[in-house]
Amino acid sequence: MARGRYEMTEPRHEQSNAGFRLTSSELFVIAVAWLFLALLTAAGRLLDPRAFDIRPEITSALIRLAFVEYAIWAVLTVPIFWLAARASATEGHRRRRIVLLILLGVAIATAVDSALRMARLHWLPRPAGRRFQPGLFDNIVRFEFLDDFMIYLAVLGAAIARDYFRRYQARLDDTRRLSAEAIRLQAQLAGARLDALRSQLNPHFLFNTLNAVGALVERDPRGVRRMIARLSDLLRYNLEESHEQEITVEREADLLRRYMDIMEVRFQGRLQTSIVIDDDVRTALVPNLVLQPIVENAFKHGASADEATAARVDVRARRTGNDVLLTVSNSGPPPSVSANGVGLTNTRNRLSELYGSAQQFTLRAAEGGGAVAEIRLPYHAAATTSAMSNV
């Protein structure tokens, strides 16, 4: 799992630090932006009232200079964006990187200013009375490159903003991916907890049944064979079909009847049972074998309490609003306050893991004597019941 998480996050790390590439849409936006500025500058020079006093060839040269200037900046935009990405990806020495970017900006602005000066010398006539053109060093001293340097800073700011935005998007994607992975791991953990609870429950049920078989093997051989047959059905279900955490109420009732058959043989006529399932909850989903430990507890505290009288255990499943209500009632003494056996404890834990606060499990005394256990679950039906065939 750790390996899969590493392989998932490593390509994003390489993309954010080492891979720089402008998309076709970004290149298109850059070209359109500089073309718009060139057209805007050219229109401004054409509409300038002073243009009527200037010869047409000079006006044409000024318009060509505007397109040449912004074409140069359009070409330089890509390497400036690359420099900004490399500078932001480099760790440490932040002041040194800022100084280097400023020095590179001065060099680029000076080079652009020199290129534009040469174009002006070629396309525009020299002013009268001016015998020489200042050199490169003179342009730096006179700060004639400041206009181009301001353009460089604007392009650099856009590049830094783009890089920070892409890094923010990458972190946001990583956060979403890690959140999804955390949810998946949490679901796996909940499933592991439920499997652990069921692994505690099944041996508990098996040992009790085997003890009952041992007690009746000499007194009721036919009943023992019946118990073994029903136990075989339940064990086959546990080994082959009990992988789902939830099954339909109808399937749960069918498995519960097989368990009750075992208990009826065990108590030798001192036990009466009934299972009533309303039609509107037959396809509702409930935890797998959730009723078995509750019914076992009812047998333990009902039928085993007084061997002289017959005991009764009734199971009912019905719908109340948006919930499914499962009720197990038994005759006998009221429930103990400290009813925290293995079966009931595991049942509470399973319900909490599966449904959280949406479930409710109560154990109380019945009005006419005995105990009533109620499980309230949110109603949700199975998508299909074709696979839920009887054993």
Secondary structure, DSSP 8 states (H G I E B T S, - for coil): -HHHHHHHHHHHHHHHHT-----HHHHHHHHHHHHHHHHHHHHHHHH-GGGGGS-HHHHHHHHHHHHHHHHHHHHHHHHHHHHHHHHHHS-S-HHHHHHHHHHHHHHHHHHHHHHHHHHHHHHS---TT------HHHHHHTTTTHHHHHHHHHHHHHHHHHHHHHHHHHHHHHHHHHHHHHHHHHHHHHHHHHHHHHHHHHHHHHHHHHHHHHHHTTT-HHHHHHHHHHHHHHHHHHHHTTT-SEEEHHHHHHHHHHHHHHHHHHTTT-EEEEEEE-GGGTTBEEETT-SHHHHHHHIIIIITT-TTS-EEEEEEEEEETTEEEEEEEE-SS---TT---HHHHHHHHHHHHHHGGG-EEEEEE-TTSSEEEEEEEE--B-S--TT----
